[in-house]
C-alpha cells in the first residue's frame, strides 16, 4: 500500500472515530434531556413515540396509524 493510500486510510479512520465520539456525546445529551423531562413529570416513552412520529412522512404516518387502528379493532381494543 502506498504512503498516500495509507495516509488517506488513516484520515478516514480518524474522521470516523471523531464522528463516533460526537455521536456518543449527542446520545448522552439526548438521554439527559429525556431524564430532565421525566423529572418534570413527562412520560419518556410517549415523548420517544412523538419524536419517532414527527420524523415520519405524514402519509406514512397516516398509513401506519390506519393499520394500528385496524389491528386494535380486530383485537377488540378499540371501537
BELJOJO-V995172 format. One record per pair of residues at least 24 apart in sequence whose ideal C-beta (glycine too) atoms are under 7 Angstrom apart, sorted by the first residue. I is the first residue (numbers start at 1). GAP is how many residues later the second one is. D is the distance in whole Angstrom. If there is no record, write none. Layout:
BEGIN
{{I:GAP:D} {I:GAP:D}}
END
This chain:
BEGIN
none
END
